[in-house]
């Protein structure tokens, strides 16, 4: 009998040793930034569903409350587990360092992943060194927010009503009629138009003029600040201020009736207008000399190339990005626009709640679907370039220098910054 037991024990041990390594549970750490409680709750809820459906994988969601990039770098350097990330800062850094997993092989053999389900222009900013290294979680466009009541009271059509006639020229004409000094004290009470003062939103006008600020969206190598399109685009904004239809320093968008049109509104600004007694709507960008369009951010999911479990990490990302129900829940929970086109295009079928908020989100959905859109530029030199631009742009708006002088000064400085980060 003892010999039989020994043989059975040996047989059991042999079976265990012969079992594939994949039978062991793979633990995937998804390091997420502090994107808000609704986003954190969504990821944790989806992880529970995924873990139940995939008993061989356990996804753990870890939320970083402080500096996300620094936290990720410390983890990588110290050998702490990290697999999936979702911050634009880590995506830019790791793509530049060629430390992101190429997702193309996984997509090619996936029965559900299809790049046609994602915005086509997103792929150019998610591709580095010939590899597809990220997938978009959301689309974050800039829409033209306008006070419908102020425009209607002035006897003017809204941007939506203008349709194809919604252009730079029409905007400039409308802004003159909408800018008003109500009490005759030589101070503007209602500005016709306003715009963002930060570079990564203002570059829309350069795009609409037919150009771009850089040679490529992800980790660019060449400055295009010395082009005619850059001059035309920045002059468009400068002339709005020069013609006294836009303020020098900008106004606060909110409940007060101090502004008719804002060019660079964002989807997360619904709280700014909820308390307004007026009706606010959102439209696509006005058409410039060449086209419409705005830059769109994606907050890409990406996988560190040093992950111990690439297949498991991919299955989790695939579940998040290419799953209609997952993306639908994402939109409902966070109020953000899903990048998965089947969910984005059908948002009116599942969005509920307050009509004002629902219409606001659906308006931005239409902005996100504008075929003239382009991806937001991502470079490690961005903060330095922003600092240079902010200082010089304020001089333009205050009349201390021309747009041409600013661009002549900025072009070599921007090129030097790009050269520096691309050598690192």
Order of alpha helices (4+ residues) and beta strands (2+ residues): alpha-beta-alpha-beta-alpha-beta-alpha-alpha-beta-beta-beta-beta-beta-alpha-alpha-alpha-beta-alpha-alpha-beta-alpha-beta-beta-beta-alpha-alpha-beta-alpha-alpha-beta-alpha-alpha
